[in-house]
Amino acid sequence: MLLLLVKLCHYILISFILIAPFINIPALLFIHAFVSMSLLFHWYLDSDVCFFTYLEAYLTGKNVDNGFIYSIISPVYKISKLQVRQIIWTITILLLFISSHKVIIYLSSCGDKYKCLYNAYNKNNI
């Protein structure tokens, strides 16, 4: 049951990273930009391994190198772990740029930045 919960968290995180930049809700765009930067920083410092991957490896007794994302992508595309990492980094950075661009546009359309941020989290409109 706990393993299922870990995989569900992985799916939710991946879905959020892939979908949030295309939803024009300022609060989600701010959160996406923060989460994406945090992920990239974490990957940079921690050899590209996610917390959920460590937890899944611990629960299943498998090696961390045979993580969740690699197990999904590798059988379909037959690419190396290095290529998977490069693809994931590239996609995450591109999506971060999309959400950051939308945040900048949103903030530039506001007069008072603090009121604008307050409205972004309370009204959720762009």
C-alpha positions, 0 to 999 in steps of 0.5 A, a space after each residue: 500500500 505504501 509503495 502504491 502511495 509513493 508511485 502515486 506521489 511520483 505520478 502527481 509530481 510528474 503530472 504537475 511539472 508537465 501540465 502546470 505551465 499550460 494552465 493560466 492560473 498565476 498561483 500554479 505558475 508561481 508554484 511550478 516555477 519554484 518546484 521546477 527550480 527546486 528540482 533542478 537544484 536537487 538534481 544538480 546536488 544529488 545526482 538526479 535521483 528523486 526522494 520518491 525514487 529512494 523511497 521506492 528503492 527502499 520499499 522494493 529492495 531494488 537498486 536506486 539506478 533502476 528508478 521509476 522514470 527510467 523504468 517507464 522510458 527505457 523499454 519504450 525508447 531504448 535509450 541510456 540513463 544518461 540520455 534519459 537524464 538529459 531529456 528530463 533536464 531539458 524538458 524541465 528547464 523548458 517548462 520552467 521557462 514557460 511558467 516563468 515567462 507567464 509569471 513575468 507577463 502577469 507581474 508586468 501587467 500589474 501596478 502594485 506587485 504585492 497586490 498582484 501577488 495577493 490577487 494571484 493567490 486569492 482570485 486565480 485569474 491571469 
